Amino acid sequence: MEITFKSVLVTGGCGFIGASVVRELTACGASVRVLDNMSRGWRDNLRDVPVEIMQGDVRDAETVSRALAGIEAVVHLAAYGSVTESVTGLAENFDVNVRGTVTMLRAATEHDVGKFVFASSGGAVIGPAAPPVSEDSIPRPLSPYGASKLCGEAYCHAFAGSFGLPAVVLRFANVYGPYSAHKRGAVTNFIKAILLDEPIVIYGDGSVTRDFIHVDDICMGILESLQRDLAPGTVLHLATGVETTVSTLARMVCAAAGRNEYPLRHEPPRRGELERNFANFARARAMLGFSPRVTLREGLRRTFAWFEAQDRSALRQTSSEA
């Protein structure tokens, strides 16, 4: 794919999703600059990638303005990205996800950016709605994290309406894949448990469901959203439309590791989490040509192989859940 925008800023580009997005953008010929405060990202994630890395915070207006100099498009991934941590870290969650996003939007407007892609969350924003959720579902976030992402979406609409900023909102399903050793999502936790010879912990009875999507498919959706002529304020779900229970996921991870009889341990359910969630991506398919290509079985095989190749000490990094 040849990218329309030749200079792209990726916030949080040294993190999990960012590391893959940056690789895809550079492979398409884009000149990429990364802005990351390194609280949840690592420069090593982008070693051997031709990219400019600026260490700084999206909440700092002067830093953001410098990062946007000469930039044509923005992919805003930087976030305080945890449901459970947002309950205990309410102020920081708001500060990073809301104030940081407004700082980015204001600067993007001042620099006349040609496209602003905002990473949101399907399940966390919509909350307890009957699945499959879609762009027409009424948002009722259960967690401060979901509320902060909904605020970010609202500001994207406001900047599109008031300033004409071509902002696009992408609501991600539960993303997994390489460069996620610091995450605390189910896929990462299960794989790390096996590699560290610890029992797999399942919160609740295992009947909770999620829509698990490989990061390569998320990257495809992001790149298409940069290419397509979308109305400012467009909201799209990037998901697989497949509902998978956590118990089924655990069995699939064990199978990917060749450890079908691996021990499982159940703990009480966590606050702020949904019982069921998966999404309808029909609008993204119609507007972006989006269609997930990586099956969960294949994606777990690839992800386990990546984790298996890492130093065991790195597997003890933790920060946020998917």
Secondary structure, 3 states (H helix, E strand, C coil): CCCCCCEEEEECCCCHHHHHHHHHHHHCCCEEEEEECCCCCCHHHHCCCCCEEEECCCCCHHHHHHHCCCCCEEEECCCCCCHHHHHHCHHHHHHHHHHHHHHHHHHHHHCCCCEEEEEEEHHHHHCCCCCCECCCCCCCCCCHHHHHHHHHHHHHHHHHHHHCCCEEEEEECEEECCCCCCECCHHHHHHHHHHCCCCEEEECCCCCEECEEEHHHHHHHHHHHHHCCCCCCEEEEECCCCCEEHHHHHHHHHHHHCCCCCCEEEECCCCCCCCCCCECCHHHHHHHCCCCCCCHHHHHHHHHHHHHCCCHHHHHCCCECC
